[in-house]
Amino acid sequence: MLALKVEKKRAQTAKEWLVQKGILASGVKALRDDAYVYFAVTKKTETPFDASFTQKTFEATPTVPSFRKALEDRLGKKLAEAATASFDTIGETAIIEVRDEHKTWAKKIASALLDSNPKIKTVLGKASAMQGEYRVRKLVWLAGKKTFDVTYRESGCVMAFDLRKTYFSTRLSFERGRIASKVKPRENVLALFAGVGPFALVIAKKQPACHVVAIELNPYAAKTMQENVQRNHAQNVTAIQGDVRKVLKDYAQWADRVTMPLPHTGHDFLQDAISATKSGGVIHFYGFGGEKEGVYRNALSSIRRAGQKTKVKCRVLEKRVVRPYAPSVYQVVVDFKVTR
Ligand SMILES: C[S@@+](CC[C@H](N)C(=O)[O-])C[C@H]1O[C@@H](n2cnc3c(N)ncnc32)[C@H](O)[C@@H]1O
């Protein structure tokens, strides 16, 4: 069977990515040897991390039905073929997005998902888009244990939070690892728009000799971030509840590195972020871009404008597509260096 071979240290990232892509084969267990993990996959595709494809013999786990089979048991063969739902997992919880025309089947789809994935204990449904200043979405409980609380692990950090009260996305895990690996000892890092702390914690864990100041407006998320800081004994993280614009006034030219994961409106805060950055410091700026005009165009022009307004030189170091966001629209990140 076709298998994706990844180094052990990348196994979690790879698994999340395969689930997100929908190409992790169900009904079989991953294999391990001393250095690598092998995931059964349904097709070959490019990966955003180091990995290769090979052939392996996997042991079937016959007691767990495939999602398709579990769905057929509930909806019948014909309807099961039509029913589709994409989902993300956060800890033991799956969040599914059921297409409008399939909403009446939502509970059945959720229960099929539960039966076909023993590690999933709760299934929630998206009931709105991410909305408001806090970027929170409405969720409804659909199947399994009735809870909105999750415990999530990433890069050796543990975070616990209520999914209804804060933004959270596992889809940024690769980004967090990418940035954390760039941080050098004694760097001052500003984790803006910090949520429950994933960027701050992953960076602080990977580079214990740096100091991270993490700023978040949503009082629930900020309080939870503080709890997560304690949970992870992250003594090099200072969690602050407040508006980035106000808090940054105390951090003029303080940062060697700034993360700005607020793609909808982050451009409004670029001048403040630049003012908080030392000469030679780096800003990781997230934005959206359409295929038609070029995915980086919006982000690059926001950076150029902010550089002119603050009279600093902004030199682009790296740019990459983070993930597809909507048809022909992508979330992107541009890393740029500030020189005064
Ligand atoms: C897209 S989320 C990213 C959260 C987190 N970094 C993560 O990856 O899970 C953006 C976060 O920015 C926060 N936010 C929005 N405006 C803010 C502001 N003016 N100052 C501080 N935080 C803000 C929101 O409450 C939200 O938690």
Ligand as a Chemical Component Dictionary entry (heavy atoms), coordinates in Angstrom:
data_LIG
# 
_chem_comp.id                   LIG 
_chem_comp.type                 NON-POLYMER 
_chem_comp.pdbx_formal_charge   0 
_chem_comp.three_letter_code    LIG 
# 
loop_
_chem_comp_atom.comp_id 
_chem_comp_atom.atom_id 
_chem_comp_atom.alt_atom_id 
_chem_comp_atom.type_symbol 
_chem_comp_atom.charge 
_chem_comp_atom.model_Cartn_x 
_chem_comp_atom.model_Cartn_y 
_chem_comp_atom.model_Cartn_z 
_chem_comp_atom.pdbx_ordinal 
LIG C1  C1  C 0  -6.595 34.879 13.683 1  
LIG S1  S1  S 1  -6.591 34.886 15.439 2  
LIG C2  C2  C 0  -4.988 34.197 15.790 3  
LIG C3  C3  C 0  -4.891 33.638 17.174 4  
LIG C4  C4  C 0  -3.633 32.816 17.452 5  
LIG N1  N1  N 0  -2.428 33.520 17.113 6  
LIG C5  C5  C 0  -3.661 31.452 16.807 7  
LIG O1  O1  O 0  -2.922 31.199 15.882 8  
LIG O2  O2  O -1 -4.486 30.616 17.247 9  
LIG C6  C6  C 0  -6.381 36.596 15.773 10 
LIG C7  C7  C 0  -6.459 36.973 17.234 11 
LIG O3  O3  O 0  -6.191 38.371 17.335 12 
LIG C8  C8  C 0  -6.981 38.923 18.379 13 
LIG N2  N2  N 0  -7.065 40.385 18.153 14 
LIG C9  C9  C 0  -7.842 41.032 17.260 15 
LIG N3  N3  N 0  -7.626 42.358 17.320 16 
LIG C10 C10 C 0  -6.675 42.555 18.280 17 
LIG C11 C11 C 0  -6.035 43.708 18.811 18 
LIG N4  N4  N 0  -6.334 44.935 18.381 19 
LIG N5  N5  N 0  -5.121 43.528 19.779 20 
LIG C12 C12 C 0  -4.827 42.280 20.252 21 
LIG N6  N6  N 0  -5.396 41.154 19.778 22 
LIG C13 C13 C 0  -6.322 41.283 18.812 23 
LIG C14 C14 C 0  -8.293 38.161 18.265 24 
LIG O4  O4  O 0  -9.026 38.204 19.475 25 
LIG C15 C15 C 0  -7.818 36.757 17.892 26 
LIG O5  O5  O 0  -7.664 35.958 19.025 27 
# 
loop_
_chem_comp_bond.comp_id 
_chem_comp_bond.atom_id_1 
_chem_comp_bond.atom_id_2 
_chem_comp_bond.value_order 
_chem_comp_bond.pdbx_ordinal 
LIG C1  S1  SING 1  
LIG S1  C2  SING 2  
LIG S1  C6  SING 3  
LIG C2  C3  SING 4  
LIG C3  C4  SING 5  
LIG C4  N1  SING 6  
LIG C4  C5  SING 7  
LIG C5  O1  DOUB 8  
LIG C5  O2  SING 9  
LIG C6  C7  SING 10 
LIG C7  O3  SING 11 
LIG C7  C15 SING 12 
LIG O3  C8  SING 13 
LIG C8  N2  SING 14 
LIG C8  C14 SING 15 
LIG N2  C9  SING 16 
LIG N2  C13 SING 17 
LIG C9  N3  DOUB 18 
LIG N3  C10 SING 19 
LIG C10 C11 SING 20 
LIG C10 C13 DOUB 21 
LIG C11 N4  SING 22 
LIG C11 N5  DOUB 23 
LIG N5  C12 SING 24 
LIG C12 N6  DOUB 25 
LIG N6  C13 SING 26 
LIG C14 O4  SING 27 
LIG C14 C15 SING 28 
LIG C15 O5  SING 29 
# 
